[in-house]
Amino acid sequence: MLIRDFIKNRIMPFILLGGICLLFFATTAFSQTALTGLDLEIKNLAEKCRDEVVAQFDDLVTTKRLTINQLFDTLYIPVANTYPQKYQTQYDSLADERIQRILDKYLAADRRILYVSIVDVNGYAPTHNSRYSRPLTGKKEIDSANNRAKRLFNDRTGLAAARSMEQFLLQRYNRDTGENIYDLSVPIFFYAKHWGAVRIGFDK
């Protein structure tokens, strides 16, 4: 009787807890690999975009137009009279030159895609789609919607996307322009160091 009570009161709770934990992790792992339909298409596009971005930055480093330290620059220099606040880094002009066209190509891949951007681990977007890089007007509401480059997207969704090192991260995103959309991100690594992510926003 004492042995049975010991097993019931002391051992069984740990067995049940272990079973619950196993179920939780199995469910989480399954959900991370169960993308289908448009979600899977977006993930594949994000990975291809990421590979092209990495290749361009690698070329800039190899040809000595950019150093690795400059590529990982987080000394954000505020751009005067910009609302929302914009920042420059040691590489953002090169990103405009070499990366923006890649982002635009993937933006045009599907009409349901609303944006394709890159962000560093702090949510800084050195460049953005041409659609969101229109001339500044000085009016916050207009510039927030039409010129989204060189901003820090450090809201909860933005930082989660920027800092995730999982194969991908799919989130619901309440965008500051009013849309409630999906955001799928894949991590970017340069020289085995986590730089940030490719983010694709889309609707269904």
C-alpha positions in Angstrom: 0.0 0.0 0.0 2.8 2.4 0.9 4.6 1.7 -2.4 1.3 2.3 -4.3 0.7 5.6 -2.5 4.3 6.7 -3.1 4.0 6.0 -6.9 0.6 7.7 -7.0 1.6 10.8 -5.0 5.3 11.3 -6.0 6.0 9.5 -9.2 2.8 9.9 -11.3 2.8 13.8 -11.3 6.3 13.7 -12.9 5.2 11.2 -15.5 2.1 13.3 -16.3 4.2 16.4 -16.5 6.7 14.7 -18.8 3.9 13.6 -21.0 2.4 17.1 -21.2 5.9 18.6 -22.0 6.5 16.0 -24.7 3.1 16.7 -26.3 3.8 20.5 -26.2 7.2 20.2 -27.9 5.9 17.7 -30.4 3.0 20.1 -31.3 5.3 23.1 -31.5 7.8 21.3 -33.8 4.9 20.1 -36.0 3.4 23.5 -36.3 6.8 24.9 -37.4 7.1 22.4 -40.3 3.5 22.3 -41.4 3.3 25.2 -43.7 1.1 24.7 -46.8 -0.3 26.7 -49.6 0.6 30.4 -49.7 2.5 30.3 -46.4 4.9 27.7 -47.9 5.2 29.7 -51.1 6.1 32.8 -49.1 8.7 30.9 -47.0 10.4 29.7 -50.2 10.4 33.2 -51.7 11.9 34.5 -48.4 14.7 32.0 -48.5 15.5 32.7 -52.1 15.5 36.5 -51.4 17.8 35.9 -48.4 20.3 34.0 -50.5 20.5 36.8 -53.0 20.9 39.4 -50.3 23.7 37.4 -48.7 25.4 37.1 -52.1 25.3 40.8 -52.7 26.7 41.8 -49.3 29.3 39.1 -49.6 30.4 40.6 -52.9 30.6 44.0 -51.4 32.8 42.7 -48.6 34.9 40.6 -51.0 35.5 43.6 -53.3 36.4 45.7 -50.2 33.6 48.2 -50.7 32.3 47.2 -47.3 33.9 45.7 -44.2 32.3 43.1 -42.0 32.4 45.6 -39.1 30.5 48.1 -41.3 28.0 45.5 -42.3 27.2 44.9 -38.6 27.2 48.6 -37.8 24.5 49.5 -35.1 25.6 53.1 -34.6 22.4 54.6 -36.0 22.8 58.2 -37.0 19.5 60.1 -36.8 18.4 61.8 -40.0 17.2 65.3 -39.2 13.6 66.3 -39.6 12.2 62.8 -40.3 9.0 61.6 -38.8 8.9 58.7 -38.0 12.6 59.0 -37.2 15.1 57.6 -39.8 18.7 56.6 -39.4 21.8 56.2 -41.5 24.5 53.6 -41.0 27.8 52.8 -42.8 26.1 50.6 -45.3 22.6 51.8 -45.9 23.5 53.6 -49.2 25.0 50.4 -50.5 21.9 48.6 -49.5 19.9 51.0 -51.6 22.2 50.4 -54.5 22.5 46.6 -54.4 19.6 45.2 -52.2 16.5 47.3 -53.1 16.2 45.8 -56.6 16.2 42.3 -55.0 13.4 43.3 -52.6 11.4 44.8 -55.5 11.7 41.6 -57.5 10.2 39.5 -54.7 7.6 42.1 -54.0 6.4 41.6 -57.6 6.3 37.8 -57.3 2.7 37.7 -55.9 0.0 40.3 -55.8 -0.8 39.3 -52.2 2.7 40.3 -51.0 2.6 43.8 -49.4 6.3 44.3 -48.6 9.6 42.6 -48.7 12.3 44.0 -46.4 15.5 43.3 -44.6 16.1 44.2 -41.0 19.1 43.8 -38.7 18.8 42.3 -35.2 17.5 45.6 -33.8 14.8 45.9 -36.5 16.7 48.5 -38.5 15.7 48.5 -42.2 18.6 50.0 -44.2 16.6 49.9 -47.4 13.1 49.0 -48.5 10.9 48.5 -51.6 10.8 51.3 -54.1 7.1 51.5 -53.4 8.0 52.5 -49.8 10.9 54.8 -50.7 9.1 57.8 -52.1 10.2 61.4 -51.5 9.8 62.7 -48.0 7.1 65.3 -47.5 7.6 66.2 -43.8 4.1 65.0 -43.0 4.3 62.0 -40.6 1.1 60.3 -41.8 2.2 60.4 -45.5 5.8 59.5 -44.9 5.0 56.7 -42.5 3.0 55.0 -45.3 5.2 55.9 -48.3 8.8 56.0 -47.0 9.5 53.2 -44.7 13.3 52.8 -45.3 16.0 53.5 -42.7 13.6 53.1 -39.8 13.8 51.0 -36.6 10.9 48.5 -36.7 11.4 47.5 -33.0 7.8 46.8 -32.1 7.0 43.4 -30.7 6.4 41.7 -34.0 9.4 43.5 -35.6 11.9 42.5 -32.9 10.6 38.9 -32.9 11.2 38.7 -36.6 14.6 40.4 -36.5 15.9 38.2 -33.6 14.5 34.8 -34.4 17.1 32.2 -35.5 14.5 29.5 -36.2 14.1 28.3 -39.8 11.2 30.7 -40.1 8.8 32.7 -38.0 5.1 33.3 -39.0 3.2 36.0 -37.2 0.1 38.1 -37.3 1.1 41.7 -37.7 -0.9 44.8 -36.8 0.9 47.2 -39.1 1.2 50.9 -38.1 -0.6 51.8 -41.4 -3.7 50.0 -40.2 -3.6 46.6 -41.9 -3.8 43.3 -40.0 -1.6 41.0 -42.1 0.8 38.1 -41.9 4.5 38.5 -41.6 6.9 35.6 -42.4 10.6 36.0 -41.7 13.7 33.9 -42.2 17.0 34.7 -40.5 20.0 36.2 -42.3 23.5 35.0 -41.3 26.7 36.6 -42.5 30.0 34.7 -41.8 28.2 32.5 -39.3 26.9 35.5 -37.3 23.2 36.4 -37.0 22.6 39.7 -38.8 18.8 39.9 -38.9 16.1 38.7 -41.2 14.2 38.9 -44.4 10.6 39.9 -43.7 7.7 39.4 -46.1 4.3 40.8 -45.3 1.3 39.3 -47.1 -2.5 39.0 -47.1 -4.7 36.0 -47.9 
